[in-house]
């Protein structure tokens, strides 16, 4: 189960219509198709996986988004099958779903963006999915229940749905930001996460929306890792429906909106780590005192992606040597081990090239028992900092992935 996962409650974004159904993609018969239909004047921005073997729907979604310059009417998502590694046949099937849905919604096929997540290398059940499209269209709803069903419908190995909101006041009017995400394994995005969809009722131009999304993604979905693997299907989308107050990056309250968006994406990104496959601990690698942000992020990922660190965390083993190994292997130019300080949940464990004089294995064992652990590393080189979020590596992680297709 997810580690200490408590998300603020979600609030529907007015005008966004949703539906979900079971099309038979998943063998267990659970919900596996989701549809979002957007208000007519909506603007959508997106970031996608950098994996060279990107899935068919990623290629189509990127193309459609560019062609329409963000004027998108529908997002169609399936879980249980990634439609990746399926060649031209996969492209044809995904495009066919866009065409069929566009006919039902009376919009252009390039105004439909497709997404898939699940097993790689298997063809989509085309007929079953096409047969489910009318059901999705005929059951569209704006209720919170519909949002909750859709958050469940995009899940694969997730144990809980991930859905949350943030509101803010702009010129006396309320702006709502609501997002949902999925992902539990194959997580070290090079842009976003497995799948994430965020909506706001603000009216924002495409260029500003792109800017806001990229800023928010950097400190959230681009700062997490479960297993250092970037999926073929990653996508993070941000839609502004235009039903609320107008905002631009030159406005005095733009920073308030950006901060709220950052918070929603960070909550969703951390939720993915807290629900990571087999996770028993949520770990923050907080690196300060860097000569650059890049150095801090490199050290953070060095810790967060180390199998030896992650297994020690799972075992609650106060093995300081593994942390030192992970910091040193990164190869930061000019790093002086005698200037580095390391703390675990506030306990000083290393400084001046030695274990801290007040540190003991007994004290280390106590702090390592916590389910939320912060490893703070002060590099002693400058004023930059960065935080990377990860999970431990357990027996269950191996079992889940060994048995993923059985």
N, C-alpha and C positions, 0 to 999 in steps of 0.2 A: 504494500500500500504506500501511497504518497507520504513523504516525510514532512510532517508539520505543515501541510498545505492548507492555508486558509485565505481564500480570495474574497475581496469585497464583493457584495452582491451585484448582479448585473441589472442594467436598465435597458429596455429596448430603445433602439434609435428609430424614431418615428419615420414612417415611409418605407422602411426596409421590410420586405415580405420574405418569409422563409418557409421551407417545408423539408421534410425528410421522410424516407421510406426504406423498406428492405427490398432490394431488387434481386437478392439471391447471389450477390457477389461473394459475401462471406459465408463460409460453410455452416456457421452456427445460426444463420438466419437473422442476425441482428441488423439494425439500421445501417445502411451502407451507401445511400445516395442522399445528397443534400443540395438544395437549390436556394440561392439568394437572388431575388429580383429587386433591382435598385430603382429609386425614383428617376424620372426622365432626365433631370438636369444634373445628375450625379457626375462626379469626377473621380477617377480611380488611378492610384499610383501603385507600383509594385516593384519588388526586388526578387530575384530568382537565384536558384543554385548556380554555382560556377562549375559544377561537375561536368566534365566533358561528355559523359554518357547521360546527358539530361534526358528526361522522359519526354515522350511524344506530347503530352498536354503542356509541358513547360514551353516547348518550342512554339506551339500554337498560341498559348496565352501571351507570350512575349510579342509575337507577330500581331495578334489582334489588338493588344493594348497600344502598340505603336501606331498601327493603322488608324485607330479611332482617337488617338491622342487623349486617352483616358475616358472617353465618352462611352462607358460600358453599361449594359443593361442587366446582365445576368452572370452569376458565378455558379458553375456546375461542378460538384465535387463527388468523387466516389472513393470509398475506402475498401481495403481488402485486396486491391490489385493496383500496382503502380503504373501499368502500361509503359514500362521502361524496358529497353532492350528488345523491343518488339518491331523495330524496323518500319518500313513504309506502311505495313498493315496497321500498326499502332497509330500512326499519323492519320490514316484514312478513317479508322474507327472513331477516334476522338473528334476529328473534323465533322464526321457524319453526325455525331451527337450535338455538336454546335448548330449544324444546319437544321436538324430536326427540332431542337428546342427553339431556335429563332423563328421557325415557322409557327410554332404554337404561341409564342409571345408576340409575334408580328413585329420583329425587329431584324436588323441585319445579322448574318451569322458571325461577323467579326465583332459584334457587340456582346458575344457570349465568350467567356473565358473558362476553359476546362482545367480541372485539377484531379490528380489521382494520387493515392498513397496505398502501399501494401507490398505484396510480393512482386519482385522484379522478374521479368523474363517470361511472363505468362500472358496470353491474349485476354483482353477484356471480353466478358460475355455480352457481346453486342446486342443480340436480340432481347435479352432480359432487360438491359439498361434502356433500350429504346422503348420497350413496353411500359417502363416505369415513368417515363417523362410526362405523360398526361396526368398521372396520379400526382406527381410533384406540382405541376401547374395548377391543378384543381384543388389542392389542399394548402395553398399559400396562406400564411397567417402572420400577423405582426406581434403576437403575444409573447410574453416571457417564456411560456411553455415551449413555443416553437424555437426560440433561441436555445433553450436547454436541450431539446431533441437534436438540433443540428450540431451542438457541441459534442454530443454523444455519437452522432452519426459519422463524424470524421475520425473517430478513434480507431487505432489498430491495437498495438500492445499497451496503450495507455490503460491505467486502472481507474482513472477518474476523468470526467470532462473538465475542461479549463475554460472558464468564461468569467469575465469581470468588466467593471465599468468605472469611470471617473467622470464627475461633472465639475464645471467651473462657470463662473459668472463673467460675461463680457457685455459691458454697457447695459447692465441690468437684465440681460437675457441669459438663460441657462444653455450651455453647450454640453452635450453628452458625447462621451467617447466610450464605445463598447467593443470589446475584442474577444475572440476565441482562438484557441490554438490546439494543436495536437502534436505529439512527439514523445518518445520515451527512449528510443535507441536510434542508432545511426545518426548521432547528433554531434557534430561540430560544424555548424553552418559557416559558409563563406559568404553569407548575405543575410540569412534569415533563420528560419527553422523548418521543420518538416512541413507544416502548413500553419499559417496564421492569417486571420481575417479581422480587420479592425475597421470600425465605422464611426463617423461623426456626423452630426447634423449641421455642422458649420458649412458655410459657403467659401470654398478655397480654390484658387486657380491651380492649374496643373503643376506649374513650375514650383510654386510654394509648397504644394502637397508632396511633390517629389523630395524637396529639400527637407521637409519635416520628417518624412518617413526614413530617409537615409540617416538623419541625425539620431532618431530614436532607435533604429536598428543597431547602430554602432555600439551603444552601451548596453544592449539587451540581448537580442538574438545572436549578435556577432560577438558576444562575450560569454558564451556557454559552451560546455562540452560534456558529453557523457562517455564517448568512446573514441573521439577524434575522427569519426567518419562522417563525411559530407554526403548527404543523400542525393540521389538522382532527381528528386521531385520537390526539393525545397521551394517554398514560395511564401512571401509575406505581402499582403495587400492592404492598402488603406483607401477607403472610400469616403469622400465628403459628399453628402446628399444635397447640400444647398438649401435645406429647409430651415436653417437657423441663421444666426448672425453671420455677416460677411467678415472674413479675416484675411489679412495679408501679412507678409513678413515685415512690412514697414510699420505695422500698427504697434501701439504701445503695449497692447495685451497679447502680442504674439508669443512672447516668452512664457506667459502663463499657459497658453495652449500647448506650446512645445513641452513644457515641464509635465503637464498632465498626460500628454501622449507618451512621453518617455516613461512615466510611471506605469501606464497600462501595459506597454510592451515589456518593461522589466518584470512586472508581476507575472505576465504570461510566460516569459522566458524562464524565470526562476521556477515557475510551476512545472515546466517540462523537466527541469533537473530534479525537482522534488519528487516527480513521478517517474524518474528514470527506471529502466528495466532493472529489477532486483535491488534498487537503492534502499539503504537503511540510514544513510547520512547525507545531509546537504552541506557542501563544503564551499566556502568562499576563500579564494586565493587573492588576498589584498596586498598589492605590491606598491610601496611608496619609495620616495627618495631616488627615483630613477633619473638618468640623464635625458631620457625621452619617454614618451608614452609607449612607443614601440618596444623599448626595452622592458618596461613594466609588464606589458601584455605578453611578451615572449616568456618572461619568467613565470607569470601567472599560468600560462598554458603549459609550461614545462612541469609545473607542479600538478596541475589539473589533469594532464594526460598521462602521467606516469603510472603504469600498472602497479609498480611497487609501492608508491605512495597510496594509491587507491585501495590496494589490498590491506595495507597497514591500517588505514582508516577503518575499513570494514572490521578488522580484528581488534580495533581499539588499542593498537600496539604503539606505544610512545617511542617510535624509532626515528629519532631526530636525524640519523644518518641518511635516511631516504629523502627527507626534505632537502638536506644539504646537497645530496647528489642531484636532485631535480633542478635546484637553483643553478648549480655549477655547470651542468651539462649544456645549458643554453648558449654559453659562450659569449656573454656580454663583454664588449671591449672595455678594458680598464677596470673591471670589477675587482675590488680588493676584498678577499674573504674576511680580513680583519675589520672591515668597515660595515659588514653585514650584521643585522640583528634580525632574529626570528622569534615570533611569539605564536603560541597556539591558545586560542580563546583567552587572550590576555596574559597567559603565563610565559614569562621570558625563558626561552630554551637555549638561545645561542647568541653570543656576542664576542667581539674581539678575538675571533678565530677559535673559540672554545665553547663548550657547553657553559651556559650561564651558571655562576657559582651558587645561585639559589635554586637551581633546577635539580630534580631527582626523578627517577623512574616512577616513584610512587605518585608524585604530583602530576607527572605526565599521564599516567594511567587514569587519573581522575578526570582530567579535562578531555581526554580522548573518548570517554564514555558518552559524551553529549551527542545528540542526534544532529545538532547544528554546530559546525566547527568552522572557525575563521583562522586561517593561517596568514599572519601578517608578516611580511618581509620588508624590511627597510634596507634598501641597497646602499644608502649613504653616498649617493652620487649626484643628487640634484633635487629638483622640486616637483617632478612629475609622478603621477600615480595612476593605477588602473586596477580594476577588479574583474576576476574571472570566476565563474560559478560552475561547480561540477558535483558529481556524486561519488560514492565509494564503488568498489568493484566486488561484487558478492558471488557466492555460489549460484544464486538464482539468476544473475545476469548470464552466466555461462549456460545454464539450463534453458532459459527462455530462448536464447539465440541458437542453441544446438537443436532445439525442438521446434523452431519457428515454423517450419513447413510440414511438420508431422502431425 
